[in-house]
Amino acid sequence: MNYSLIATDKNSKARAGSITTEHGVIDTPVFMPVGTAGSVKAVHQKELYHDIKAQIILGNTYHLFLRPGLETLEKAGGLHKFNGWNRPILTDSGGYQVFSLSDRRKIKEDGAIFASHIDGSKHLFSPENVMDIQRTIGADIIMAFDECTPYPCERDYAKKSMERTHRWLDRCIEHFGKTSGKYGYSQALFPIVQGSVYDDLREKSAQYIANADMPGCAIGGLSVGEPTEDMYRITELVCAILPDNKPRYLMGVGTPANILEGISRGVDMFDCVMPTRNARNGMLFTSEGIINIRNKKWEHDFSPLDPLLTTFADQDYTKAYLRHLMIAGEYLAGMIASVHNLGFYCWLTREARTQILNGTFASWKEQMIPKISRRL
């Protein structure tokens, strides 16, 4: 995997670059749709390709390990062949899922023991076997095993957790170096910065991750309930330490405004379940603001969902029709809304890239954030 920094915005830390993988080139900044169990919910692959124009999608190590399981994925030739997606894939390490299963997991130095949410069976995720699992899944970019601390988090625990994440990283790197990809292409390992909302811990962790000299870097443990101001402060602090010649991935973030603020602080890659999860509940993100399509005000509105977008959902369907489908409980409603929201997120990061290349990102961002954040 190679990263090329192409341009930076003169009035912010925003950057435009490209990541080259053996499954294709990713232009950054980029939003990555989340395909938890090998599928982006309610969205066909052809829509990801042609309507949403996704460049890369995510898979979830925890969920794919449990279902369909490693035997099926290996026999298929990896996740790319199993789900028919021939562009890049990133897998997380399962650390966030282990964090979210606080009532059914135990963290030790060896790793995390957890009970499956499906059948209660016990499993161990260690730095070594998480590398092996992600080798079998076959993503182009894989994540180091870490612990994502909750918010709020006592400083003493945040420090101990961060130090354990660093020790786990060393084990991940050592084991990763002893193994190779299974399907004829290379994989890149990204370490993850932790440290909760404590500036000194984040600085220490960012330096440790930078010194690891891996192909890219991730920022974890944010968007877990902390104030937005803390998220932005930590992101800016960490990006100032991470190397300029490697992509930076802010994990699990967030709203459209969060993404633009992250880009302005030097982040290149984003993912979040919000576009599809909120779509299924009738919330649409648009270039003019946020719409609750269930509201009666849209009952006789026959305008497109967003005139700036060119996905099929925005060309063929009106607000009135989508509202009707939502109220009627039709499955098609969630599908149309999901394609729309993902299309908007991918459009937003593509447009941000264009603005960076044109030298107009900072002023464009200041105009966009109030518009995309308001409720219509």
C-alpha positions as CSV (number, residue, x, y, z in Angstrom):
1,M,0.0,0.0,0.0
2,N,1.3,3.5,-0.9
3,Y,0.1,6.9,0.1
4,S,0.7,10.1,-1.9
5,L,0.0,13.5,-0.5
6,I,-1.2,15.7,-3.4
7,A,-2.3,19.0,-1.9
8,T,-2.9,20.8,1.4
9,D,-5.3,23.6,2.1
10,K,-3.5,26.9,2.8
11,N,-6.1,28.0,5.5
12,S,-6.5,24.7,7.3
13,K,-4.8,21.3,7.8
14,A,-7.0,19.6,5.2
15,R,-5.2,17.4,2.7
16,A,-6.0,15.6,-0.6
17,G,-4.1,12.4,-1.3
18,S,-4.4,9.0,-2.8
19,I,-3.9,5.5,-1.3
20,T,-2.9,2.8,-3.8
21,T,-3.8,-0.8,-2.9
22,E,-3.8,-3.9,-5.0
23,H,-7.6,-3.6,-5.3
24,G,-7.5,-0.1,-6.5
25,V,-6.7,3.6,-5.8
26,I,-8.6,5.5,-3.0
27,D,-8.8,9.3,-3.4
28,T,-8.8,11.0,0.0
29,P,-10.5,12.4,1.9
30,V,-12.8,9.4,1.8
31,F,-15.9,8.1,3.5
32,M,-16.0,4.3,3.9
33,P,-19.5,2.7,4.1
34,V,-19.7,0.1,6.9
35,G,-20.4,-3.5,5.8
36,T,-20.5,-5.1,9.3
37,A,-21.2,-8.7,8.3
38,G,-19.9,-8.5,4.7
39,S,-22.8,-6.4,3.5
40,V,-23.6,-2.7,3.7
41,K,-27.1,-2.9,5.1
42,A,-30.0,-2.6,2.6
43,V,-27.6,-1.7,-0.2
44,H,-26.7,-3.8,-3.3
45,Q,-23.1,-4.0,-4.5
46,K,-24.0,-2.4,-7.8
47,E,-25.4,0.6,-5.9
48,L,-22.2,0.9,-4.0
49,Y,-20.3,0.9,-7.3
50,H,-22.5,3.1,-9.5
51,D,-24.8,5.2,-7.4
52,I,-22.9,5.8,-4.1
53,K,-19.5,5.6,-5.9
54,A,-17.9,4.0,-2.8
55,Q,-14.2,3.5,-3.2
56,I,-13.7,1.3,-0.2
57,I,-16.0,-0.5,2.3
58,L,-15.5,-1.9,5.8
59,G,-15.9,-5.4,7.2
60,N,-16.1,-6.2,10.9
61,T,-13.7,-8.8,12.3
62,Y,-15.8,-9.8,15.3
63,H,-19.0,-10.4,13.3
64,L,-17.3,-12.1,10.3
65,F,-15.4,-14.4,12.7
66,L,-18.7,-15.5,14.2
67,R,-20.7,-15.5,11.0
68,P,-20.1,-16.9,8.4
69,G,-16.9,-18.0,10.0
70,L,-13.3,-18.3,8.9
71,E,-13.7,-21.7,7.2
72,T,-16.4,-20.3,4.8
73,L,-14.4,-17.2,4.1
74,E,-11.2,-19.1,3.3
75,K,-12.9,-21.5,1.1
76,A,-14.5,-18.6,-0.8
77,G,-11.1,-17.1,-1.4
78,G,-11.5,-14.2,1.1
79,L,-14.1,-11.5,1.7
80,H,-13.7,-9.9,-1.7
81,K,-14.7,-13.0,-3.5
82,F,-17.3,-14.0,-0.9
83,N,-19.3,-10.7,-1.3
84,G,-18.4,-9.8,-4.8
85,W,-16.7,-6.5,-4.0
86,N,-13.5,-6.0,-6.1
87,R,-12.4,-2.6,-4.7
88,P,-10.5,-2.1,-1.4
89,I,-11.8,-3.4,1.9
90,L,-10.7,-2.4,5.5
91,T,-11.4,-4.6,8.5
92,D,-11.4,-3.3,12.1
93,S,-9.8,-5.5,14.7
94,G,-12.9,-6.3,16.8
95,G,-11.6,-4.1,19.6
96,Y,-14.6,-1.8,19.5
97,Q,-17.1,-4.7,19.6
98,V,-15.2,-6.2,22.5
99,F,-15.5,-2.8,24.2
100,S,-19.2,-2.6,23.5
101,L,-19.8,-6.1,25.0
102,S,-18.7,-4.9,28.5
103,D,-21.2,-7.2,30.2
104,R,-19.9,-10.3,28.4
105,R,-16.2,-9.9,28.1
106,K,-13.0,-9.9,30.2
107,I,-9.8,-8.2,29.3
108,K,-6.5,-9.7,30.3
109,E,-2.9,-9.2,29.1
110,D,-3.2,-12.1,26.7
111,G,-6.3,-10.5,25.0
112,A,-10.0,-10.3,25.5
113,I,-12.3,-13.3,26.3
114,F,-15.8,-12.7,25.2
115,A,-19.2,-14.5,24.9
116,S,-20.8,-14.5,21.5
117,H,-23.9,-12.4,21.2
118,I,-25.3,-15.2,18.9
119,D,-25.0,-18.3,21.1
120,G,-23.0,-17.4,24.2
121,S,-20.0,-19.4,23.1
122,K,-16.7,-18.2,24.6
123,H,-13.8,-17.0,22.4
124,L,-10.4,-15.3,22.9
125,F,-9.2,-12.4,20.7
126,S,-5.5,-11.9,21.1
127,P,-3.2,-9.7,19.1
128,E,-1.8,-12.8,17.4
129,N,-5.1,-14.5,16.4
130,V,-6.7,-11.2,15.4
131,M,-3.9,-10.8,12.8
132,D,-4.6,-14.4,11.7
133,I,-8.3,-13.8,11.5
134,Q,-7.8,-10.7,9.4
135,R,-5.4,-12.5,7.1
136,T,-8.1,-15.0,6.5
137,I,-10.8,-12.4,5.9
138,G,-8.4,-10.8,3.4
139,A,-8.9,-7.1,3.7
140,D,-6.5,-4.7,2.1
141,I,-6.1,-2.7,5.3
142,I,-6.3,-4.4,8.6
143,M,-6.3,-2.9,12.1
144,A,-4.2,-3.6,15.1
145,F,-6.0,-5.1,18.1
146,D,-6.6,-2.4,20.7
147,E,-8.9,-1.6,23.6
148,C,-11.4,1.2,23.1
149,T,-12.0,2.9,26.5
150,P,-15.5,4.2,27.3
151,Y,-16.4,7.8,28.1
152,P,-16.1,8.9,30.8
153,C,-12.9,7.0,31.7
154,E,-10.7,7.6,34.8
155,R,-7.3,8.8,33.8
156,D,-5.5,5.9,35.6
157,Y,-7.5,3.3,33.6
158,A,-7.1,5.2,30.4
159,K,-3.3,5.2,30.9
160,K,-3.2,1.5,31.7
161,S,-5.4,0.7,28.8
162,M,-3.3,2.8,26.4
163,E,-0.1,1.1,27.6
164,R,-1.7,-2.4,27.1
165,T,-2.8,-1.3,23.6
166,H,0.8,-0.4,22.8
167,R,2.0,-3.8,24.1
168,W,-0.7,-5.5,22.0
169,L,0.5,-3.4,19.0
170,D,4.0,-4.7,19.4
171,R,2.7,-8.3,19.4
172,C,0.5,-7.5,16.3
173,I,3.4,-6.2,14.4
174,E,5.7,-9.1,15.3
175,H,3.1,-11.7,14.4
176,F,2.0,-9.8,11.2
177,G,5.6,-9.8,10.1
178,K,5.8,-13.6,10.5
179,T,2.8,-14.3,8.3
180,S,1.7,-13.5,4.8
181,G,-1.5,-12.8,2.9
182,K,-3.5,-15.9,1.8
183,Y,-4.9,-14.7,-1.5
184,G,-2.0,-13.4,-3.6
185,Y,-2.1,-9.7,-2.6
186,S,-0.6,-7.7,0.2
187,Q,-2.2,-6.3,3.3
188,A,-1.4,-3.1,5.3
189,L,-1.5,-3.0,9.1
190,F,-2.7,0.3,10.8
191,P,-2.0,0.9,14.5
192,I,-4.5,2.8,16.6
193,V,-3.9,5.9,18.8
194,Q,-5.7,5.7,22.2
195,G,-5.7,7.7,25.4
196,S,-9.3,8.8,26.0
197,V,-9.6,12.6,26.3
198,Y,-6.3,13.2,28.1
199,D,-4.0,15.3,26.0
200,D,-0.7,13.9,27.5
201,L,-1.8,10.3,26.9
202,R,-2.9,11.1,23.4
203,E,0.4,12.7,22.7
204,K,2.3,9.8,24.0
205,S,0.2,7.3,22.1
206,A,0.4,9.3,18.9
207,Q,4.2,9.3,19.1
208,Y,4.3,5.6,19.8
209,I,2.1,4.9,16.8
210,A,4.2,7.2,14.6
211,N,7.4,5.4,15.7
212,A,5.8,2.1,14.8
213,D,6.3,3.1,11.1
214,M,3.4,1.3,9.7
215,P,1.8,2.2,6.3
216,G,-1.0,4.2,8.0
217,C,-2.4,5.4,11.3
218,A,-5.8,5.4,13.0
219,I,-7.3,7.4,15.8
220,G,-9.6,5.4,18.0
221,G,-11.6,5.9,21.2
222,L,-13.5,9.0,20.0
223,S,-17.1,9.4,19.2
224,V,-17.9,7.3,22.2
225,G,-19.9,10.0,24.1
226,E,-17.4,12.7,24.7
227,P,-18.2,16.3,24.0
228,T,-17.6,17.3,20.4
229,E,-15.1,19.9,21.5
230,D,-13.0,17.1,23.0
231,M,-13.2,15.1,19.8
232,Y,-12.0,18.0,17.7
233,R,-9.2,19.0,20.2
234,I,-7.8,15.4,20.4
235,T,-8.0,15.0,16.6
236,E,-6.0,18.1,16.0
237,L,-3.5,17.2,18.7
238,V,-2.9,13.7,17.3
239,C,-2.8,14.7,13.6
240,A,0.0,17.2,14.4
241,I,2.1,14.3,15.6
242,L,1.3,11.6,13.1
243,P,3.5,11.5,10.0
244,D,2.4,13.6,7.0
245,N,3.3,10.9,4.5
246,K,0.8,8.3,5.8
247,P,-3.0,8.3,5.8
248,R,-4.9,9.1,9.0
249,Y,-8.1,7.3,9.8
250,L,-10.6,8.7,12.4
251,M,-12.5,5.6,13.4
252,G,-16.3,5.7,13.8
253,V,-16.9,9.4,13.0
254,G,-19.5,10.7,12.5
255,T,-22.0,13.4,11.4
256,P,-21.4,15.3,8.1
257,A,-20.2,18.3,10.2
258,N,-17.9,16.0,12.2
259,I,-16.3,14.8,9.0
260,L,-15.7,18.3,7.6
261,E,-14.2,19.3,10.9
262,G,-12.0,16.2,10.9
263,I,-10.8,16.9,7.4
264,S,-9.9,20.5,8.4
265,R,-7.7,19.0,11.1
266,G,-5.8,16.6,8.8
267,V,-7.9,13.4,8.7
268,D,-8.0,11.4,5.5
269,M,-10.4,8.5,6.2
270,F,-13.8,8.1,7.9
271,D,-16.4,5.5,8.6
272,C,-19.7,5.5,10.5
273,V,-22.9,3.5,10.7
274,M,-24.9,6.7,11.0
275,P,-25.8,7.1,7.3
276,T,-27.5,3.7,7.1
277,R,-28.7,3.3,10.7
278,N,-30.4,6.8,10.6
279,A,-31.7,6.1,7.1
280,R,-33.7,3.1,8.3
281,N,-35.4,5.4,10.8
282,G,-36.3,8.1,8.2
283,M,-33.4,10.6,8.8
284,L,-31.9,12.0,5.6
285,F,-28.7,14.0,5.3
286,T,-28.7,16.5,2.5
287,S,-26.7,19.4,1.1
288,E,-29.5,21.7,2.5
289,G,-29.9,20.2,5.9
290,I,-31.3,17.2,7.9
291,I,-34.7,15.9,7.0
292,N,-37.0,13.6,9.1
293,I,-38.9,12.2,6.1
294,R,-41.7,10.9,8.3
295,N,-42.8,14.5,9.1
296,K,-46.2,15.4,7.5
297,K,-44.6,18.5,5.9
298,W,-43.1,16.3,3.2
299,E,-46.4,14.6,2.3
300,H,-47.0,16.7,-0.8
301,D,-43.4,17.6,-1.5
302,F,-42.6,16.2,-5.0
303,S,-39.0,17.6,-5.2
304,P,-36.0,15.3,-5.3
305,L,-34.4,14.1,-2.1
306,D,-31.3,16.3,-2.8
307,P,-30.9,18.1,-6.2
308,L,-27.1,18.2,-5.8
309,L,-26.8,14.4,-5.8
310,T,-26.9,12.2,-8.9
311,T,-27.6,8.8,-7.4
312,F,-30.6,7.0,-8.7
313,A,-32.4,7.5,-5.4
314,D,-32.3,11.3,-5.9
315,Q,-33.1,11.2,-9.6
316,D,-36.1,8.8,-9.4
317,Y,-37.7,9.3,-6.0
318,T,-39.4,12.3,-4.4
319,K,-39.7,13.3,-0.7
320,A,-43.4,12.6,-0.8
321,Y,-42.9,9.1,-2.2
322,L,-40.2,8.2,0.3
323,R,-42.4,9.5,3.1
324,H,-45.2,7.3,1.9
325,L,-42.9,4.2,1.9
326,M,-41.6,5.0,5.4
327,I,-45.1,5.4,6.8
328,A,-46.3,2.3,5.1
329,G,-43.4,0.3,6.5
330,E,-42.1,-0.8,3.0
331,Y,-38.6,-2.3,2.9
332,L,-37.8,-0.2,-0.1
333,A,-37.9,2.9,2.1
334,G,-34.8,1.9,4.1
335,M,-33.1,0.9,0.8
336,I,-33.7,4.3,-0.9
337,A,-32.8,6.3,2.2
338,S,-29.6,4.2,2.8
339,V,-28.4,4.8,-0.8
340,H,-29.2,8.4,-0.5
341,N,-27.4,9.0,2.8
342,L,-24.3,7.0,1.7
343,G,-24.3,8.9,-1.6
344,F,-24.4,12.1,0.3
345,Y,-21.5,11.2,2.6
346,C,-19.4,10.0,-0.3
347,W,-20.3,13.2,-2.3
348,L,-19.4,15.3,0.7
349,T,-15.9,13.9,0.9
350,R,-15.4,14.0,-2.8
351,E,-16.4,17.7,-2.9
352,A,-14.1,18.4,0.1
353,R,-11.3,16.9,-2.0
354,T,-12.2,19.1,-5.0
355,Q,-12.2,22.2,-2.7
356,I,-8.8,21.3,-1.3
357,L,-7.3,20.9,-4.7
358,N,-8.9,24.3,-5.7
359,G,-7.5,26.0,-2.6
360,T,-11.0,26.9,-1.4
361,F,-11.7,24.3,1.3
362,A,-11.7,26.5,4.4
363,S,-14.2,29.0,3.1
364,W,-16.4,26.3,1.6
365,K,-16.4,24.4,4.9
366,E,-17.5,27.4,6.8
367,Q,-20.5,27.8,4.4
368,M,-21.4,24.1,4.4
369,I,-21.4,23.3,8.1
370,P,-24.3,25.5,9.1
371,K,-26.3,24.3,6.1
372,I,-25.8,20.5,6.5
373,S,-26.3,20.8,10.3
374,R,-29.7,22.5,10.3
375,R,-33.0,20.6,10.7
376,L,-35.4,21.2,7.8
